[in-house]
């Protein structure tokens, strides 16, 4: 996570405020820069695209008031996606006045337009675990990752369907999806 994002968030998840932030989530379709990112904990990061933990996301009732545009946009997007199944989400959307540019950003959800597929055609999602299907030399380092290396809690590169990010030997690297298998 970028130092300015970590400083801004105080190391705490900017959605639920309940857990330490471990991930920088870029709110699509913006570029991967700290002002376009939200610091998320493991729970929020793993579920931010599926939204399967409905009641957990009530946390956006608080985060939507955050002064950071990226946090507002993500909170608005989550509430918009849940408004059909949760009355609290519709009530929240009815009660906030957010800048038109932020609403437009929230509604330009490209997260679901780009699909990341592994080497076997399986759909990849943020938080998935993958296995390398061949040995890879890791550029900029002195090590290579052998075939069969497990990479946990991957992150999708939002504007590149053939790239994911993951940690190998405590270093975050970009991995081409054609070299991984969903575990």
C-alpha positions as YAML, in Angstrom:
chain: A
units: angstrom
residues:
- id: 1
  name: UNK
  ca: [0.00, 0.00, 0.00]
- id: 2
  name: UNK
  ca: [1.30, 3.46, -0.92]
- id: 3
  name: UNK
  ca: [2.59, 5.51, 2.02]
- id: 4
  name: UNK
  ca: [0.22, 8.44, 1.39]
- id: 5
  name: UNK
  ca: [-2.76, 6.05, 1.33]
- id: 6
  name: UNK
  ca: [-1.58, 4.41, 4.53]
- id: 7
  name: UNK
  ca: [-1.14, 7.82, 6.18]
- id: 8
  name: UNK
  ca: [-4.56, 9.00, 5.00]
- id: 9
  name: UNK
  ca: [-6.31, 5.88, 6.31]
- id: 10
  name: UNK
  ca: [-4.29, 5.65, 9.51]
- id: 11
  name: UNK
  ca: [-3.77, 1.99, 8.62]
- id: 12
  name: UNK
  ca: [-7.49, 1.27, 9.10]
- id: 13
  name: UNK
  ca: [-10.00, 0.04, 6.52]
- id: 14
  name: UNK
  ca: [-11.71, 3.06, 4.98]
- id: 15
  name: UNK
  ca: [-14.96, 1.12, 4.47]
- id: 16
  name: UNK
  ca: [-15.64, -0.77, 7.70]
- id: 17
  name: UNK
  ca: [-13.13, 0.96, 10.03]
- id: 18
  name: UNK
  ca: [-13.09, -2.29, 11.97]
- id: 19
  name: UNK
  ca: [-9.90, -3.92, 10.75]
- id: 20
  name: UNK
  ca: [-6.39, -2.98, 9.72]
- id: 21
  name: UNK
  ca: [-6.11, -2.02, 6.05]
- id: 22
  name: UNK
  ca: [-3.98, -4.43, 4.05]
- id: 23
  name: UNK
  ca: [-4.93, -3.61, 0.46]
- id: 24
  name: UNK
  ca: [-5.13, -0.59, -1.82]
- id: 25
  name: UNK
  ca: [-8.25, -0.96, -3.97]
- id: 26
  name: UNK
  ca: [-8.39, 1.25, -7.07]
- id: 27
  name: UNK
  ca: [-11.92, 2.45, -7.79]
- id: 28
  name: UNK
  ca: [-12.32, 1.82, -11.52]
- id: 29
  name: UNK
  ca: [-12.10, 3.26, -14.10]
- id: 30
  name: UNK
  ca: [-9.54, 5.65, -12.59]
- id: 31
  name: UNK
  ca: [-5.79, 5.16, -12.73]
- id: 32
  name: UNK
  ca: [-3.94, 3.33, -9.98]
- id: 33
  name: UNK
  ca: [-2.94, 6.34, -7.90]
- id: 34
  name: UNK
  ca: [-3.45, 6.91, -4.14]
- id: 35
  name: UNK
  ca: [-6.18, 9.54, -4.66]
- id: 36
  name: UNK
  ca: [-8.18, 6.94, -6.64]
- id: 37
  name: UNK
  ca: [-7.68, 4.15, -4.11]
- id: 38
  name: UNK
  ca: [-9.39, 3.03, -0.93]
- id: 39
  name: UNK
  ca: [-7.53, 1.27, 1.89]
- id: 40
  name: UNK
  ca: [-9.40, -1.99, 2.56]
- id: 41
  name: UNK
  ca: [-9.14, -4.78, 5.11]
- id: 42
  name: UNK
  ca: [-9.08, -8.43, 4.10]
- id: 43
  name: UNK
  ca: [-12.85, -8.89, 4.57]
- id: 44
  name: UNK
  ca: [-13.83, -5.86, 2.47]
- id: 45
  name: UNK
  ca: [-11.21, -6.52, -0.22]
- id: 46
  name: UNK
  ca: [-12.23, -10.15, -0.68]
- id: 47
  name: UNK
  ca: [-15.95, -9.33, -1.01]
- id: 48
  name: UNK
  ca: [-15.95, -5.88, -2.69]
- id: 49
  name: UNK
  ca: [-16.87, -7.24, -6.12]
- id: 50
  name: UNK
  ca: [-19.22, -10.06, -5.06]
- id: 51
  name: UNK
  ca: [-20.98, -8.20, -2.22]
- id: 52
  name: UNK
  ca: [-22.09, -11.55, -0.81]
- id: 53
  name: UNK
  ca: [-21.81, -10.38, 2.80]
- id: 54
  name: UNK
  ca: [-24.81, -8.04, 2.64]
- id: 55
  name: UNK
  ca: [-25.03, -6.92, 6.27]
- id: 56
  name: UNK
  ca: [-21.27, -6.33, 6.46]
- id: 57
  name: UNK
  ca: [-21.66, -3.64, 3.82]
- id: 58
  name: UNK
  ca: [-23.86, -1.53, 6.09]
- id: 59
  name: UNK
  ca: [-20.49, -0.01, 6.96]
- id: 60
  name: UNK
  ca: [-20.85, 2.22, 3.87]
- id: 61
  name: UNK
  ca: [-23.54, 4.13, 5.78]
- id: 62
  name: UNK
  ca: [-20.58, 5.72, 7.56]
- id: 63
  name: UNK
  ca: [-17.86, 5.59, 4.90]
- id: 64
  name: UNK
  ca: [-19.98, 7.44, 2.32]
- id: 65
  name: UNK
  ca: [-19.44, 10.59, 4.43]
- id: 66
  name: UNK
  ca: [-15.64, 10.28, 4.18]
- id: 67
  name: UNK
  ca: [-14.13, 13.45, 2.65]
- id: 68
  name: UNK
  ca: [-12.06, 11.38, 0.17]
- id: 69
  name: UNK
  ca: [-13.68, 11.15, -3.29]
- id: 70
  name: UNK
  ca: [-12.51, 7.55, -3.85]
- id: 71
  name: UNK
  ca: [-14.10, 6.38, -0.59]
- id: 72
  name: UNK
  ca: [-17.34, 8.20, -1.43]
- id: 73
  name: UNK
  ca: [-17.40, 6.72, -4.95]
- id: 74
  name: UNK
  ca: [-16.82, 3.16, -3.72]
- id: 75
  name: UNK
  ca: [-19.39, 3.55, -0.92]
- id: 76
  name: UNK
  ca: [-21.95, 4.96, -3.36]
- id: 77
  name: UNK
  ca: [-21.24, 2.14, -5.83]
- id: 78
  name: UNK
  ca: [-21.71, -0.53, -3.15]
- id: 79
  name: UNK
  ca: [-24.96, 1.03, -1.90]
- id: 80
  name: UNK
  ca: [-26.23, 1.29, -5.50]
- id: 81
  name: UNK
  ca: [-25.52, -2.38, -6.14]
- id: 82
  name: UNK
  ca: [-27.26, -3.42, -2.91]
- id: 83
  name: UNK
  ca: [-30.30, -1.12, -3.10]
- id: 84
  name: UNK
  ca: [-32.50, -3.79, -4.70]
- id: 85
  name: UNK
  ca: [-31.93, -6.30, -1.92]
- id: 86
  name: UNK
  ca: [-31.40, -4.05, 1.11]
- id: 87
  name: UNK
  ca: [-33.74, -1.23, 2.13]
- id: 88
  name: UNK
  ca: [-30.98, 0.45, 4.14]
- id: 89
  name: UNK
  ca: [-28.97, 0.92, 0.92]
- id: 90
  name: UNK
  ca: [-31.84, 2.72, -0.83]
- id: 91
  name: UNK
  ca: [-32.43, 4.87, 2.29]
- id: 92
  name: UNK
  ca: [-28.73, 5.79, 2.30]
- id: 93
  name: UNK
  ca: [-28.77, 6.80, -1.37]
- id: 94
  name: UNK
  ca: [-31.87, 8.91, -0.76]
- id: 95
  name: UNK
  ca: [-30.26, 10.69, 2.19]
- id: 96
  name: UNK
  ca: [-26.89, 11.74, 0.73]
- id: 97
  name: UNK
  ca: [-25.99, 14.52, -1.65]
- id: 98
  name: UNK
  ca: [-22.78, 13.67, -3.42]
- id: 99
  name: UNK
  ca: [-21.01, 15.68, -6.09]
- id: 100
  name: UNK
  ca: [-22.14, 14.72, -9.61]
- id: 101
  name: UNK
  ca: [-18.59, 13.83, -10.65]
- id: 102
  name: UNK
  ca: [-18.32, 11.31, -7.81]
- id: 103
  name: UNK
  ca: [-21.73, 9.79, -8.63]
- id: 104
  name: UNK
  ca: [-20.66, 9.54, -12.27]
- id: 105
  name: UNK
  ca: [-17.40, 7.85, -11.20]
- id: 106
  name: UNK
  ca: [-19.33, 5.43, -8.97]
- id: 107
  name: UNK
  ca: [-21.76, 4.58, -11.75]
- id: 108
  name: UNK
  ca: [-19.04, 4.00, -14.36]
- id: 109
  name: UNK
  ca: [-18.41, 0.59, -12.87]
- id: 110
  name: UNK
  ca: [-16.00, -1.15, -15.18]
- id: 111
  name: UNK
  ca: [-15.06, -3.75, -12.57]
- id: 112
  name: UNK
  ca: [-17.52, -6.18, -14.08]
- id: 113
  name: UNK
  ca: [-16.77, -5.38, -17.73]
- id: 114
  name: UNK
  ca: [-13.24, -6.79, -17.76]
- id: 115
  name: UNK
  ca: [-13.04, -10.51, -17.04]
- id: 116
  name: UNK
  ca: [-9.79, -12.08, -15.88]
- id: 117
  name: UNK
  ca: [-9.37, -15.73, -16.89]
- id: 118
  name: UNK
  ca: [-6.70, -18.20, -15.82]
- id: 119
  name: UNK
  ca: [-4.85, -20.49, -18.23]
- id: 120
  name: UNK
  ca: [-7.81, -22.90, -18.21]
- id: 121
  name: UNK
  ca: [-10.60, -20.36, -18.73]
- id: 122
  name: UNK
  ca: [-11.67, -20.09, -15.07]
- id: 123
  name: UNK
  ca: [-12.81, -16.63, -13.95]
- id: 124
  name: UNK
  ca: [-10.46, -14.99, -11.47]
- id: 125
  name: UNK
  ca: [-11.60, -12.59, -8.75]
- id: 126
  name: UNK
  ca: [-9.88, -10.40, -6.18]
- id: 127
  name: UNK
  ca: [-8.81, -12.50, -3.21]
- id: 128
  name: UNK
  ca: [-8.54, -15.79, -5.13]
- id: 129
  name: UNK
  ca: [-5.65, -18.19, -4.66]
- id: 130
  name: UNK
  ca: [-3.77, -19.30, -7.78]
- id: 131
  name: UNK
  ca: [-0.95, -21.71, -8.60]
- id: 132
  name: UNK
  ca: [1.77, -20.96, -11.15]
- id: 133
  name: UNK
  ca: [1.59, -23.34, -14.11]
- id: 134
  name: UNK
  ca: [5.24, -22.79, -15.06]
- id: 135
  name: UNK
  ca: [8.42, -21.40, -13.54]
- id: 136
  name: UNK
  ca: [8.67, -17.61, -13.86]
- id: 137
  name: UNK
  ca: [11.67, -15.32, -13.62]
- id: 138
  name: UNK
  ca: [10.65, -12.37, -11.49]
- id: 139
  name: UNK
  ca: [11.91, -9.22, -13.20]
- id: 140
  name: UNK
  ca: [13.79, -6.77, -11.01]
- id: 141
  name: UNK
  ca: [14.65, -9.43, -8.44]
- id: 142
  name: UNK
  ca: [17.24, -12.13, -7.98]
- id: 143
  name: UNK
  ca: [14.76, -14.99, -7.66]
- id: 144
  name: UNK
  ca: [12.47, -17.05, -9.83]
- id: 145
  name: UNK
  ca: [9.14, -18.54, -8.83]
- id: 146
  name: UNK
  ca: [8.99, -22.30, -9.49]
- id: 147
  name: UNK
  ca: [6.05, -24.07, -11.10]
- id: 148
  name: UNK
  ca: [3.48, -24.91, -8.43]
- id: 149
  name: UNK
  ca: [4.08, -21.76, -6.36]
- id: 150
  name: UNK
  ca: [0.87, -20.79, -4.55]
- id: 151
  name: UNK
  ca: [-0.09, -17.11, -4.69]
- id: 152
  name: UNK
  ca: [-2.80, -16.16, -2.20]
- id: 153
  name: UNK
  ca: [-5.15, -13.18, -2.21]
- id: 154
  name: UNK
  ca: [-4.48, -12.02, -5.74]
- id: 155
  name: UNK
  ca: [-5.55, -8.61, -6.95]
- id: 156
  name: UNK
  ca: [-6.94, -8.03, -10.44]
- id: 157
  name: UNK
  ca: [-5.33, -5.30, -12.51]
- id: 158
  name: UNK
  ca: [-8.55, -3.44, -13.29]
- id: 159
  name: UNK
  ca: [-7.73, -2.29, -16.82]
- id: 160
  name: UNK
  ca: [-5.65, -5.28, -17.97]
- id: 161
  name: UNK
  ca: [-7.58, -8.54, -18.28]
- id: 162
  name: UNK
  ca: [-4.37, -10.52, -18.72]
- id: 163
  name: UNK
  ca: [-2.68, -9.31, -15.53]
- id: 164
  name: UNK
  ca: [-3.03, -9.94, -11.81]
- id: 165
  name: UNK
  ca: [-0.95, -8.90, -8.84]
- id: 166
  name: UNK
  ca: [0.20, -11.18, -6.08]
- id: 167
  name: UNK
  ca: [2.90, -11.58, -3.47]
- id: 168
  name: UNK
  ca: [5.78, -13.98, -3.93]
- id: 169
  name: UNK
  ca: [8.57, -13.93, -1.35]
- id: 170
  name: UNK
  ca: [6.87, -10.93, 0.31]
- id: 171
  name: UNK
  ca: [7.18, -8.92, -2.90]
- id: 172
  name: UNK
  ca: [4.15, -7.78, -4.90]
- id: 173
  name: UNK
  ca: [4.56, -8.61, -8.58]
- id: 174
  name: UNK
  ca: [2.46, -8.56, -11.74]
- id: 175
  name: UNK
  ca: [1.71, -12.02, -13.12]
- id: 176
  name: UNK
  ca: [0.21, -12.81, -16.51]
- id: 177
  name: UNK
  ca: [-3.03, -14.79, -16.16]
- id: 178
  name: UNK
  ca: [-1.92, -17.28, -18.82]
- id: 179
  name: UNK
  ca: [0.64, -18.59, -16.31]
- id: 180
  name: UNK
  ca: [-1.78, -19.32, -13.44]
- id: 181
  name: UNK
  ca: [-4.44, -21.82, -12.49]
- id: 182
  name: UNK
  ca: [-7.21, -20.93, -10.07]
- id: 183
  name: UNK
  ca: [-6.92, -23.03, -6.93]
...
